[in-house]
Amino acid sequence: MRRAILSSFIALSFGLVASLSASAPSFAQGAAKGPSGLPLPRFVSLKSRKVNIRIGPSTDYAVSWMYMKSGTPMEIIQEYENWRRVRDAEGTEGWVNQALLSGERTAVAAPWMRGKGKDIYVNVRRDPQGTAAVLAKLEPGVVLQIKECNGDWCRVETNGAEGWVAQAEVWGAYPGEAFK
């Protein structure tokens, strides 16, 4: 009896670990592809200044939220025809028409650190290394344009400042993701 319970528990644990692993993005093995043929999940940004987020994939569904700034980073987590289910840096989810999204990569500097204290900054460095000179200090929540990421560092630009930010300090690039 104990062996049967233990075997069931082990099988359930392996199943849970497998399902959690399948839902997390994996860039070493390649992400799953959506109906568009593009990877899911993936980061994009808002193309328009005003974007309605809906509770379902059609204009027949109610608007749940309106974004008022182009360039806001979004994570596409699902696709249905020409609609994309997106998530923002705070975890708000909804549906947006693909025509309102851009492949331009942007990010938010450490949104999880907002409101945690006065002297918390994300450093923009001259080179992609922790010992490089600090060019600017960004408050959490600042939106950045991403030029490239190497898996550990992202070359970014914001308000005329350009340099490198640790990839772990931005929401808009996955850990280990590299692109130009």
HUBEL-V579638 format. One record per residue. PHI is phi in degrees with one decimal (none if undefined). NEAR is the number of other ideal C-beta (glycine too) atoms within 10 Angstrom. Layout:
# HUBEL-V579638
phi = (PHI | PHI)
near = (NEAR | NEAR)
This chain:
# HUBEL-V579638
phi = (none | -62.3 | -63.2 | -65.2 | -65.8 | -63.0 | -62.4 | -63.7 | -62.9 | -63.7 | -62.5 | -64.4 | -64.0 | -63.3 | -63.3 | -65.0 | -62.4 | -64.4 | -69.5 | -66.8 | -64.8 | -68.1 | -84.8 | -85.0 | -66.6 | -126.8 | -90.1 | -71.1 | -97.3 | 95.0 | -76.6 | -64.9 | -106.3 | -87.1 | -56.5 | -74.0 | 89.2 | -94.3 | -65.0 | -126.8 | -74.4 | -155.2 | -98.0 | -142.4 | -139.0 | -76.4 | -83.9 | -101.8 | -72.7 | -119.5 | -132.9 | -84.2 | -105.7 | -109.4 | -81.0 | -150.4 | -84.6 | -174.4 | -71.4 | -71.9 | -86.9 | -67.7 | -80.4 | -99.5 | -160.2 | -127.0 | -92.3 | -117.4 | -144.1 | -68.7 | 87.6 | -64.5 | -71.9 | -137.5 | -109.6 | -81.2 | -116.4 | -159.5 | -128.6 | -147.7 | 50.0 | -98.0 | -111.2 | -126.3 | -85.0 | -120.7 | -134.1 | -97.2 | -63.4 | -90.6 | 98.4 | -67.7 | -121.2 | 179.1 | -108.8 | -139.0 | -68.9 | -60.2 | -65.2 | -94.8 | -113.9 | -122.6 | -76.8 | -63.2 | -90.0 | -130.2 | -150.6 | -113.4 | -70.9 | 34.2 | -61.2 | -70.8 | -100.7 | -58.2 | 75.8 | -89.6 | 160.1 | -78.2 | -104.3 | -107.3 | -136.2 | -106.7 | -84.8 | -97.8 | -110.7 | -64.3 | -129.8 | -79.3 | -157.0 | -64.0 | -96.2 | -69.1 | -60.5 | -84.6 | -92.8 | -157.4 | -119.0 | -105.6 | -73.7 | -56.1 | 103.1 | -68.5 | -87.6 | -121.1 | -90.4 | -95.9 | -90.1 | -167.7 | -134.3 | -109.5 | 106.7 | -123.6 | -132.7 | -121.3 | -85.0 | -128.3 | -141.1 | -156.2 | 46.4 | 84.3 | -90.0 | -128.9 | 178.6 | -115.5 | -123.7 | -58.3 | -59.5 | -70.2 | -102.1 | -131.0 | -107.2 | 151.4 | -143.9 | -75.3 | -56.4 | 82.8 | -73.2 | -124.6 | -162.4 | -125.5)
near = (5 | 6 | 7 | 8 | 9 | 10 | 10 | 10 | 10 | 10 | 10 | 10 | 10 | 10 | 10 | 10 | 10 | 10 | 9 | 9 | 9 | 9 | 10 | 9 | 18 | 12 | 14 | 6 | 7 | 9 | 16 | 12 | 12 | 17 | 10 | 14 | 7 | 14 | 15 | 18 | 18 | 20 | 22 | 23 | 21 | 24 | 16 | 16 | 10 | 11 | 22 | 18 | 20 | 19 | 13 | 14 | 19 | 13 | 11 | 7 | 14 | 9 | 12 | 14 | 14 | 9 | 20 | 10 | 12 | 16 | 14 | 18 | 25 | 28 | 21 | 21 | 16 | 16 | 18 | 13 | 11 | 11 | 18 | 26 | 21 | 26 | 15 | 19 | 21 | 10 | 8 | 13 | 16 | 23 | 20 | 24 | 17 | 14 | 9 | 19 | 18 | 15 | 10 | 15 | 22 | 24 | 26 | 22 | 26 | 23 | 19 | 13 | 15 | 14 | 8 | 10 | 7 | 6 | 6 | 13 | 17 | 21 | 18 | 25 | 18 | 12 | 13 | 19 | 11 | 11 | 6 | 15 | 10 | 11 | 14 | 18 | 13 | 22 | 13 | 18 | 16 | 19 | 20 | 27 | 17 | 22 | 14 | 15 | 25 | 15 | 15 | 15 | 24 | 27 | 19 | 29 | 13 | 18 | 10 | 6 | 13 | 16 | 21 | 24 | 26 | 17 | 22 | 11 | 18 | 25 | 19 | 27 | 25 | 20 | 10 | 14 | 19 | 15 | 15 | 7)
